[in-house]
Amino acid sequence: MTNDLDFGRILAVEAATSPSVLVLRLRDTHPDRLVELLASILPGIDDTLEAGSFVVIEDAAVRARKLPVS
């Protein structure tokens, strides 16, 4: 889990199939808010993460791309 897009770039350049990366692109990063948000989102994307994916969580959307990313 990161706010840094470099991890996604590394996975793309290496054509990696794992590990999954979860990128947080949020305005409110207060720990209580993050816990609440992740608790509501993670159960719905656990298979996606286990399969190896690049997931971006934004205020209004969750986007996922299966690895390798091209």
Backbone torsions as a table, in degrees:
resi	resn	phi	psi	omega
1	MET	NA	134.1	-174.4
2	THR	-157.7	165.8	168.9
3	ASN	-104.6	-4.5	-172.4
4	ASP	-96.5	124.9	-179.3
5	LEU	-77.7	-8.7	-179.0
6	ASP	-60.5	-33.1	179.5
7	PHE	-62.3	-41.1	176.6
8	GLY	-64.6	-39.1	177.8
9	ARG	-63.2	-42.1	178.8
10	ILE	-61.7	-45.0	179.0
11	LEU	-61.5	-40.4	-179.5
12	ALA	-66.3	-46.5	-178.8
13	VAL	-62.2	-39.5	-178.7
14	GLU	-84.8	-3.3	-175.8
15	ALA	52.4	39.5	-177.2
16	ALA	-71.1	148.5	175.6
17	THR	-104.9	-4.7	176.1
18	SER	-163.3	163.2	-1.8
19	PRO	-81.2	167.2	173.0
20	SER	-69.7	150.9	176.5
21	VAL	-125.5	133.8	177.9
22	LEU	-113.8	113.8	-178.1
23	VAL	-103.8	127.7	179.0
24	LEU	-100.9	118.5	178.1
25	ARG	-121.7	74.0	-171.2
26	LEU	-122.2	149.2	174.6
27	ARG	-76.6	-42.0	-177.9
28	ASP	-101.2	107.3	-179.3
29	THR	-110.8	23.5	175.9
30	HIS	-60.4	135.8	-176.9
31	PRO	-51.8	-40.9	179.5
32	ASP	-62.7	-40.5	178.9
33	ARG	-66.7	-41.2	179.5
34	LEU	-63.2	-43.5	179.0
35	VAL	-60.3	-45.9	179.9
36	GLU	-62.1	-46.6	-178.6
37	LEU	-64.8	-47.8	-179.3
38	LEU	-64.8	-37.1	177.9
39	ALA	-62.8	-30.2	179.8
40	SER	-85.8	-26.5	-175.4
41	ILE	-94.5	-44.0	-171.9
42	LEU	-56.0	-40.6	179.3
43	PRO	-59.8	-28.6	-179.2
44	GLY	-83.7	-11.8	-178.5
45	ILE	-123.6	13.5	-176.9
46	ASP	-61.8	-40.3	177.2
47	ASP	-64.6	-37.9	178.3
48	THR	-61.9	-45.8	180.0
49	LEU	-67.3	-39.7	179.4
50	GLU	-65.6	-28.5	-178.5
51	ALA	-79.6	-12.7	-176.9
52	GLY	92.7	98.1	-175.2
53	SER	-146.4	161.4	172.5
54	PHE	-107.9	112.3	-174.6
55	VAL	-116.9	130.8	177.2
56	VAL	-114.7	123.8	176.7
57	ILE	-106.6	117.6	177.8
58	GLU	-114.1	173.1	-179.6
59	ASP	-59.5	-37.4	-174.3
60	ALA	-110.7	-1.1	-175.1
61	ALA	-158.9	159.5	171.2
62	VAL	-125.9	123.8	-179.9
63	ARG	-119.9	140.8	179.9
64	ALA	-135.7	140.3	173.4
65	ARG	-129.5	130.6	179.4
66	LYS	-70.2	141.7	175.8
67	LEU	-83.3	148.2	2.1
68	PRO	-77.4	147.8	179.7
69	VAL	-92.9	135.0	177.9
70	SER	-124.7	NA	NA
